[in-house]
């Protein structure tokens, strides 16, 4: 796998082998970051990721968080339930020289604690077709993970139900093959 854009563009990183991780395809990652880049911001930043604090939930190899760091995010917290997956995300961050801008937290996304920080962007890429998205979204909202006007980028199977959560509005809904990308804004 490779970083698509930003300061680490073209650099490779490893994914975890096996069926427990489904890496976000390059096409979907490119689409996600095009959406983020073109969101209208309410402040002086050029785009949302400039200096942003980001969380990558169900991070797998860390592809979304690493791409965010490459494109201007200041810090990323990588969260996954599996220690082997987090070790790979850590190794990938180290390979890119981004270890000091990264934190790693082993936790089941359906049991997220209250946040110790708030985030401008939260990526969620849970296992498909297990109906985990509504649980995770509600925990993020109730646990104070998202800043006012912050966004959540959710990747899920196209056939999975679109979650509706009070306090979040869908601002983008795009389908790429079998994958649906939903972008929510905290209201």
C-alpha positions in Angstrom: 0.0 0.0 0.0 1.1 3.6 -0.6 0.4 7.1 0.6 -1.6 8.9 -2.1 -0.9 12.6 -1.4 0.9 15.1 0.7 4.5 15.1 2.1 4.7 11.2 2.1 3.2 10.7 -1.3 4.3 7.5 -2.9 5.8 6.0 0.2 4.8 2.5 1.0 3.5 1.0 4.2 2.4 -2.5 5.2 -1.0 -4.0 5.9 -1.8 -6.7 8.3 -2.2 -10.1 6.7 -5.3 -12.2 7.1 -9.1 -11.8 7.1 -9.4 -9.6 10.2 -8.4 -6.4 8.4 -9.9 -5.0 5.3 -7.6 -2.1 4.1 -9.3 0.9 2.6 -8.6 0.8 -1.1 -6.5 3.5 -2.7 -9.5 4.6 -4.8 -11.7 5.1 -1.7 -8.9 6.8 0.3 -8.4 9.2 -2.6 -12.2 9.9 -2.7 -12.3 10.5 1.1 -9.5 13.0 1.0 -10.9 14.8 -2.0 -14.2 15.2 0.0 -12.3 16.5 3.1 -10.1 18.8 1.0 -13.2 20.5 -0.6 -15.3 20.9 2.6 -16.1 24.5 3.3 -14.4 25.6 6.5 -15.6 28.2 8.9 -12.2 29.4 9.9 -8.9 30.6 8.3 -7.5 27.2 7.5 -6.9 26.3 3.9 -8.6 22.9 4.5 -9.8 20.8 7.3 -6.7 18.8 7.9 -4.3 21.8 8.3 -3.0 21.3 11.9 -6.0 19.1 12.7 -6.2 16.6 15.6 -7.5 13.3 14.1 -8.8 10.0 15.4 -8.6 6.8 13.3 -11.0 4.3 14.8 -10.8 0.7 13.7 -7.6 1.8 12.2 -6.3 -1.4 10.8 -2.9 -0.6 9.1 -3.5 3.1 9.9 -4.0 4.0 6.2 -6.5 6.8 6.8 -4.6 8.3 9.8 -1.3 8.1 8.0 -2.8 9.8 4.9 -4.1 12.5 7.2 -0.7 13.1 8.7 0.8 13.2 5.2 -1.7 15.9 4.2 -1.2 18.2 7.1 -2.8 16.8 10.3 -0.8 17.6 13.4 -1.7 14.5 15.5 -3.5 11.2 15.0 -4.8 8.8 17.6 -5.0 5.3 16.2 -7.6 3.0 17.9 -8.1 -0.7 17.3 -9.1 -3.7 19.4 -6.3 -5.9 18.1 -2.8 -5.6 19.5 -1.2 -7.0 16.3 -3.1 -4.5 14.2 -1.9 -1.6 16.4 1.7 -2.9 16.2 1.5 -2.7 12.5 0.0 0.8 12.5 2.8 1.9 14.9 5.4 0.3 12.6 3.9 2.2 9.7 3.9 5.5 11.5 7.6 4.9 12.5 8.5 4.0 8.9 7.1 7.4 7.8 8.8 9.3 10.6 5.4 10.2 12.2 5.7 8.3 15.5 6.0 11.6 17.5 2.7 12.8 15.9 0.9 9.5 16.7 -0.7 7.8 19.7 -1.9 4.3 19.8 -4.9 3.1 21.9 -6.1 -0.5 22.1 -9.8 -0.5 22.6 -12.9 -2.1 21.2 -14.7 0.7 19.3 -18.0 -0.4 20.7 -16.7 0.3 24.2 -15.0 3.7 23.6 -14.4 5.6 26.9 -15.0 9.4 27.3 -12.5 11.2 25.2 -9.4 12.8 26.7 -9.2 15.2 23.7 -11.6 16.4 21.0 -11.0 15.8 17.3 -11.7 17.8 14.2 -11.8 14.7 12.1 -12.7 11.1 13.1 -12.3 8.2 10.6 -14.3 5.1 11.3 -13.8 1.9 9.3 -15.5 -0.9 11.3 -16.0 -4.4 10.1 -18.7 -4.5 7.4 -22.2 -5.9 7.9 -22.0 -6.1 11.7 -24.2 -3.1 12.4 -21.5 -1.5 14.6 -21.7 2.0 13.0 -24.6 3.4 15.1 -23.0 2.2 18.3 -19.7 3.8 17.5 -21.2 7.0 16.3 -23.3 7.4 19.4 -20.3 6.7 21.7 -18.2 9.3 19.8 -20.9 11.9 20.2 -21.8 11.1 23.8 -18.1 10.7 24.8 -17.1 14.1 23.7 -14.7 12.9 20.9 -15.9 15.4 18.3 -15.3 19.2 18.3 -18.2 21.5 17.4 -18.5 21.4 13.6 -16.1 18.4 13.6 -16.6 15.7 11.0 -16.8 11.9 11.1 -15.9 10.0 8.0 -17.6 6.5 8.1 -16.7 3.7 5.7 -19.2 0.9 5.5 -20.7 -1.7 3.1 -23.0 -0.2 0.5 -25.8 -2.5 1.6 -25.5 -1.6 5.3 -28.2 0.7 6.8 -27.4 4.3 6.9 -27.2 5.3 10.6 -29.2 8.2 11.8 -27.9 9.8 15.0 -29.4 12.9 16.7 -26.7 15.5 16.8 -25.0 14.4 13.6 -26.0 15.5 10.1 -25.0 13.7 6.9 -23.2 16.1 4.6 -21.9 13.6 2.0 -23.0 10.2 0.9 -21.0 8.5 -1.8 -20.8 5.0 -3.1 -17.6 3.5 -4.5 -18.2 -0.1 -5.7 -19.2 -2.1 -2.6 -18.2 0.7 -0.2 -20.3 3.6 1.0 -18.6 6.7 2.5 -20.7 8.9 4.8 -19.5 12.2 6.1 -21.2 13.5 9.2 -20.9 16.9 10.8 -21.6 17.5 14.5 -24.5 20.0 14.8 
